[in-house]
């Protein structure tokens, strides 16, 4: 179930309010992107998304998806067929862009800063030859919550892989108890962002020992 967006503005409006606490969602700066708002000489509002990663710098007009500036960094380490920022593949998850066959894959994270229980990740694909955005897709959607049992639950739908990931973990206690941590992967399922406990109950029915 791949979800595609017609524009970056559509992607930002996918969940303008957190389904858990109803606060406004914001662009996640951990993915080397920021939303900048300003006015031109005619006092017309201008909104730009600015990516600044180890591999490139890019400024996009949010209202037209037009790339206003694009600069590819010179210091790149490459592997046949694939190029990563100097920081290595592990840092791609934390924001570095990835290049593949003439296309750069940027990440646009959006989430709730109030409850920190909901977030989603958008994949923005740029054609380096034409310097145009060629695809915008929903990469993943994550719910993080507790049920009063001292366990933190995380349910993540990874739409690009067609799977649902379930994590649960505990924080080490003062009496020396070891933290509990586990991950289980299922075929992609529908998640209820407003009532995550219902999705958790479905998972527990699939895996009785949880």
N, C-alpha and C positions, 0 to 999 in steps of 0.2 A: 504494500500500500504506500506508494511513493506520492508525497504531496509536493506539488510544484507551485511556485509563486510567480505572478506576472511581473512583479516589481519588488524592489527593496522595501518600498513603503507597505506593500501587501504583507511582506514577511514580518515587518515590525508590528503590524496590526493583527497578526495571527492570534496573539493573546495579549491585548493591550492592558488587561487587568489580570492579576494573579487569581487563578481559580480557587486557591486555598484561602487567601485573606482579603482578596478584592482590592489590594493596593495596585498602583500603576507599575507595570513592568518597565525595566530600563535596559539599555545596552550594557553588556558585560565587558568591562575594560580588560579583563584577563586575556581576551583573545586579540589583543593589540589593535583594537578598533575603538573609536570614540565618535559620538554624535556632536557636531558643532553647529550652533545656530547663530546667525548674524543677519544684518540687513544690508541691501545694496544702497546706492546713492539715491534711489527713489523710495527708500524705506520699505522695500519689499522684502519679506522674510526669505532667507536663504538657509537651507539645511544641507549639511554635508556629512557623509560618513568618511572617516579618515582611517585607513589601515597603515600601520607602520610596523613591519615585521623585519626579521633578519634577512628576508629574501627580496622584499620590495616595499615601496611606498606608493599608496594609491589614494586619491581623493575622488569621491563620487558625489554628484549632485543627487540628493535623495528624491527630488521631485521629478527628475527625468531619467534617472539611472545613467546619465552621461558621465563618463570618466573624464574629469577635469584635468587630472595630472596622473602620470604613471611613471615610476622610476624603478627600474630593476637594479638591485644591488649587484656589485661586481664580485663580491666575495661569496661564492657559492661552492659547496662541495657536491659533486655529482656522481651518480651511479648510472650505468647504461640504462637509458629509457626513463630515468626518474631523477629529479633534482630536489634537494632539500636545502633549507637554510643552514647556515654554518652550525647552528646549535644542535643538529642531529634530529632523527625522526622522532625521538621521544618528546621533544619540545613542540612537535606539531600539535599535540593535544592541548598544549597550553597557549597556542596562538600562532606559531610560525606557519607561514604559507607553504604549500607544497606545489611543485610544478610537475606536470606530466604531459608529454607530447604536445607542447605548445600551449598548454592551458595551466593557469594558476588557480589553485583551490584555496579560497579564503574562508574563514569561519566567522560567522556573526552570531554571538551569543546574546540571548535576551533572558532576563529572569527577574525575580522579585527580591529586592534588597531589604524588605521589611520582615518577612517571615523566613526567607531563604529556603522555601520548601518546593518552589516550582521554577523550572527553567527549560528553555529549548535552544537548540543549536541549528543554525541555517548554514548551508553550504553555498557559497557564492563562487561560481566558476567564470573565469575571465579568459578570453582568447587573447594571447599575447601579441599575435600578429596584427589583429584589427583593433586591439585594446578596447574591446567591448565586452560587456557582461553577456554571456551566452546561456546561462542557466542559473536558477535560484531554487534550491530544493530544501525541504525540511530534513535535516540529518537525524536529529534525535529529540526526545522530550523526556524530562526527568521529574519525578516526584520524590521528595525526601520528607519523611515524617516519623513520628513516634506514636506508640499506642499505649503508653503508660506502663510498659513492661520493662523499661530500661534498655530496650533495643531500638536502634535507629534502622528504619527500613528505607530502601531506595529502589524504586521501580523505574527502569529506563527503557523506553521504546527506541530502538535503533532502526529507523525506517530504511536507511540505505543498505542494511544487512538483512532486513526482514526478520528481526528477532527482538525478544523482550528479555532484558537482563534484570535479575533480582539480586540485590545485595542486602545483607543485614550485618550489623556490627554493634559492639558495645564499647564503652570507654573503660579503660582499666580502673578498677576501684581502689580505694585507699587500703583495703585489707589484703591486697596482693592478688586478687582474682585476675586471671589472665583474660584479656579481651577476646570476645567472640567475633569471628568474621567469616563470612562465606558468600559465595556467588553461585547462582544457578541461571542457566540460559534456557529460554523456551522459544518456540516459534512465536512470531509476532502476534500479540493479542491486543484487544482494545482496552485502554486504561481509562478509568473514571477519575479525571483530575479533580472534580469537586468532592468526590467521595472515595479517596484512595483506599480506605479500609475494605471496600467492596472488591477492588482488584486484588488486594492482599488475601482476602478470603478465597478467591478463585485460585490463586497460586497455592495456598495451603491445601486446597482440595486436590490439586494435582500432585502435590508432594506432601503426603500425610505426616511425615516425621518432623515437619517444621513446627 
